[in-house]
């Protein structure tokens, strides 16, 4: 009798824990499922460690802060003068004719402001984009550490980040700022330095600074209230996870790149590789392809 009572107690505890975890995930946002060990690499092939080493410091998820400077290979190769891209210069204004940004990120930004315009939010300004190290150093010397970061330690040196303004008011008060804070994740962008994450990012609240990380990462970060530092830490801890967004499943694999590391890439599914700018790479697989 005692034995059956003990087993029933274990079963009940297991059920309660499972239900509590599921409820917590539902409350927080996107459920993050750890992949089954036997299934996660079916249909994959092994990649060479040397190839992966070249990926560590580049990609949409590289972490740039006071401890992790940009490596030359991390700078986007498609940086353009936005004013020269007439097909991408619709629905917003630019503050400077010499403003530069990744062409891909500019296209994503235009798509985002077009969506906002359909909801009556249409007074966007792009005030800053890519800066080379020389320009960043000049800004740092002129403005000081309260306003700028040293060359190589600013996300603006990547080509993935931009400062967005409004012609109506400061972004903390403008409808453009409110719309972006709620919707930017749908287009692959995150508010990089939120008000309540200063202790994590080390940077004061910047309602104008947005960073492109791509889907599904922007969705997971937004819906689970994470900044990039926290998201990368979660991936390093869990290693292999799966998320479902609007019926599309993404498998995300984190690998620490070392001499004896085994790193796998899918045979047939579309995938993207990004380094974390530390010691690892993230392989994101779109299972719908």
N, C-alpha and C positions, 0 to 999 in steps of 0.2 A: 504494500500500500504506500509506504514511504517513497519507494522507488518511483512509482507512477506519479505521485504528487510532485516529486522533484522534477521529473521530465515535463510535466504539465507546466510547472513554474518557468522552466527554461524556454519552452515554446511561447508562453505568454510574453516573457521579457523580450524574446526575439521579435515577436510581432509588434510590440509597443515601440521598440527601437526603430524597426523598419518604417512603421507609420510615421513616427516623429521625424525621421530623416527625410522621408518623402514630403511631409508637410513643410519642413524647413526649406527644402529646395524649391518647392512651389512658391513659398512666400518670398524667397530671396530673388527668384528669377529663373534663369535657364538651368535646368537640371544638368549636372555634370556627371556622366556615368563612366566609371572605370572599366576599361575594356577587358574582356575575358582573355586570359593568357593563351589559351589554345586557339583562339580565333583571330587575335589582333593582327597577325602577320600572314594570314592566308592570302595568296595572290600578290605577295611582295617579293622583291629580290634584294640581295645585299649590295649596298653601295660601298665604295672605297673610302677609307678614312681620310685619305689625302684630299679627295674631292670635298668632303664635308668640312675639313679644316678651313678651306677657302670660303666657306659660307658663314662662318661664325660671326663676322663683323659686318655683315650686310643683310638687308632685307627690311620688311615693314615692321618687324617687332624688335629691332635692336634697341637696347636700353642706353640712353645717353643722359648722364647726370654728372655730378661732381666727382664720382668715383669711376665712371666708365666713359672715357672720351671717345670721340669718333675716330675710326681708322679710315685711311684714304679710300679703301674699297667700299666703305659704307655710304659714301656720297652718291646720290642718284646720278645716273648717266644721262637721264633725259631732261635735265634742267633747261628751261627755256625762258626767254623774256616774255612774260604774259601778254604785254601790249602788242607783241608781234603775232600772237595766235588769235586771229580774228574770229575763227570758228569757235573759240573757247571763251571769248570775251563778251558774253551775253548774260544779262540779268544782274550785273553787279558793276561797281566802279573800282578803280585802282587808285591808290594814293600817290603812286610813283611810277613813271614810265619805264624805269629801269628795274622794276620789281621782277624777281625770278622765282620759279617754282618748278617742281617736277611736272612734266606735261600730263602724265597720267593722273596725278593728284589734282591738277587744275581741271581736268575733265570731270573728275568725281565731284569737285567743288561746284562746278557749273551745274551738274545734274542736281545737286542738293539745293542750290538756290532757286533753280527752276521749280522744284517741288514746293519750296517755301512760298514762291510767288503765287502758286495756284491757291494757296491758303491766305493770300493777302499780305504776306510778309515779304517785302521786296526792296528794302533799302540797305542792301549789303555793300560793304566796302572791303576790299582786300588791302590791308595796310602794310603787311610785311610777309615775306616768304623766305626763299633761300638766301643765305649770306655766305660768302666765302670766308676763309679764316682771316684774311686781311681786313675785310669790312667788319667782321665780328670783333677783332682786336681793336679797331678804331672806335667802335661803339662802346666797348668795355672801358677804354681809356677816357672817353668823353663823359660817359654816364656813371661809371663806377659800378661796384658789385651790387648795389641796391636795385639797379635797373637792368643790368646785363650780366651775362656769363662770359668767362674767358673763351677765347677762340678754341674750338674743338670740343667744348663742353656744353654747347647750346644745340638744341634740336634744330634750330634754324640752319645749322651747317649741314644738315642731312638732305634737305630738299623735300622732306615729308611733312613739315609743319608750316603753319601759316597763322598770322594774326588777322582776325576778322573783326571789322568794325561795323557801325551803323551810322548813316547820315542823320538819324533822328536823335540819338542820345548815346550815352556811354553804354557799353554792352551789358553791364550789370543791371541796367534799367530799360534797355531797348527791347522791343518785341523780337528783333532779330536774335538777340542773345538768348532770350527765353525759348525761342523756337529751336535753336541749335542745341541747347542743353537737353532738350527733350527728344530731338529727332536726328541729330548728327550721326548717331550710331548706325542708323539704317543705311547710311552711305559709306560706312567704313571709317568714320572719324570718331575720335574721342575728345572730350574736354580734358586736356592733359593735366591741368593743375586745379582741381576742385577746391572749394573753400574748406571742406572738412577732411582733406587728406594732406594738409601741409606737413604734418609730422611724418608722413610716408615719403612724399616727393621732395621735401626740403625746399620747395618753392612756394611763395605766397600765391594766394588765389589770383588766377588770371582768366577772367571770363572771356577773353578774346583769343586765347591760344588753343588751337585745335591741331591734333596730330592724326595723320592717316595711318591706320594699322590694318585695314581691310576686314572683310567678313570671313569667318564668324566671330573673330576676336573682339571687334567693337561691340557686338551684341552681347557677348558673354560678360565683358567688362562692365557695360552699362547696366545690364539687368541684374548682375550680381554685385554691383556697387564696388568695383575694383578699379584701381589705377594700374598702370602698366607694371610697376614694381610688384604689386600683389599678384597680378595675373601670371607673370613669369615665375614667381615663387611657387604658385599653385601647380603650374605645369611641371616644374622641376621635382616637386614632391610626388605628384600622381603619375607622371611619366606618360601614360597612355589613356586618353579620355575620349569620350564621344559626346557630341551635343547635337540636339535636333532643333532646327529653326524653321518654322513654317513648312514642315514636312521634308526638309532637306537635312540629311545626316552628314556631319563632318567628324572624321576621326582625326585627332590631334596627338602627335607623338613627340615627346621631348627626348633628345639624346645628348648626353654629355660626351663630347668628342675627345677620345683618348686613343692611344696606340692600339689597344685591344678591344675598342668599342665595336659592336656590331650594329650597323645602321641600315634600316630597310626602307625601300621606296616601292610604291605600288606599281604593278605591271600595267594595269589598264585604266585605273581611275585618275582623274585630273588631280594634281597636287601642287602645292607651293612650298618652298623652303625659305626659312628665314633664320638667321642667327639671333642670339640674344645679346651679342656683344660682350659675352663673358666667356663661357666655356662650352656652350651648347648650341644645338640647332633644333628648330621646331619644324616638323613636317606636317602640313595640314592637307588632309585628303577629302575631296568632295565626292561622297559616295553616290551622288545622283548621276554622275557622268558615265 
